């Protein structure tokens, strides 16, 4: 256990931030997975809806500083290309 005041504070900060970080990461990853599932199923309308949700959740995670901007741009680009190339 931490003895110094600043170490105790840091433990509390980590305890409070960790669930938020996990929430935003999980939301973004689930949105990406749902878009990929819709693409594999061949449902373009559902894929477009899921793509919009994925882009929004990625942007939110980026603005919170949880996912790096370059990764967000890469994921959005790849998903958009997949959806646009659907028959």
CORBEL-V974728 format. One record per residue. N is the residue number from 0. RES is the residue in one letter. PHI is phi in radians with two decimals (none if undefined). Layout:
BEGIN
n->N res->RES phi->PHI
n->N res->RES phi->PHI
END
This chain:
BEGIN
n->0 res->X phi->none
n->1 res->X phi->-1.26
n->2 res->X phi->-1.82
n->3 res->X phi->-1.49
n->4 res->X phi->-1.07
n->5 res->X phi->-1.19
n->6 res->X phi->-1.24
n->7 res->X phi->-1.13
n->8 res->X phi->-1.12
n->9 res->X phi->-1.10
n->10 res->X phi->-1.07
n->11 res->X phi->-1.15
n->12 res->X phi->-1.10
n->13 res->X phi->-1.10
n->14 res->X phi->-1.08
n->15 res->X phi->-1.38
n->16 res->X phi->-1.41
n->17 res->X phi->-0.99
n->18 res->X phi->-1.07
n->19 res->X phi->-1.14
n->20 res->X phi->-1.09
n->21 res->X phi->-1.11
n->22 res->X phi->-1.09
n->23 res->X phi->-1.18
n->24 res->X phi->-1.14
n->25 res->X phi->-1.13
n->26 res->X phi->-1.08
n->27 res->X phi->-1.14
n->28 res->X phi->-1.15
n->29 res->X phi->-1.16
n->30 res->X phi->-1.14
n->31 res->X phi->-1.13
n->32 res->X phi->-1.10
n->33 res->X phi->-1.13
n->34 res->X phi->-1.15
n->35 res->X phi->-1.10
n->36 res->X phi->-1.11
n->37 res->X phi->-1.15
n->38 res->X phi->-1.16
n->39 res->X phi->-1.13
n->40 res->X phi->-1.33
n->41 res->X phi->1.48
n->42 res->X phi->-1.68
n->43 res->X phi->-1.19
n->44 res->X phi->-1.08
n->45 res->X phi->-1.13
n->46 res->X phi->-1.12
n->47 res->X phi->-1.18
n->48 res->X phi->-1.11
n->49 res->X phi->-1.18
n->50 res->X phi->-1.11
n->51 res->X phi->-1.08
n->52 res->X phi->-1.15
n->53 res->X phi->-1.14
n->54 res->X phi->-1.09
n->55 res->X phi->-1.11
n->56 res->X phi->-1.19
n->57 res->X phi->-1.16
n->58 res->X phi->-1.14
n->59 res->X phi->-1.14
n->60 res->X phi->-1.09
n->61 res->X phi->-1.19
n->62 res->X phi->-1.15
n->63 res->X phi->-1.42
n->64 res->X phi->1.41
n->65 res->X phi->-1.60
n->66 res->X phi->-2.06
n->67 res->X phi->-1.20
n->68 res->X phi->-1.02
n->69 res->X phi->-1.12
n->70 res->X phi->-1.15
n->71 res->X phi->-1.07
n->72 res->X phi->-1.08
n->73 res->X phi->-1.13
n->74 res->X phi->-1.12
n->75 res->X phi->-1.10
n->76 res->X phi->-1.13
n->77 res->X phi->-1.12
n->78 res->X phi->-1.14
n->79 res->X phi->-1.10
n->80 res->X phi->-1.10
n->81 res->X phi->-1.09
n->82 res->X phi->-1.18
n->83 res->X phi->-1.20
n->84 res->X phi->-1.51
n->85 res->X phi->-1.21
n->86 res->X phi->-1.23
END
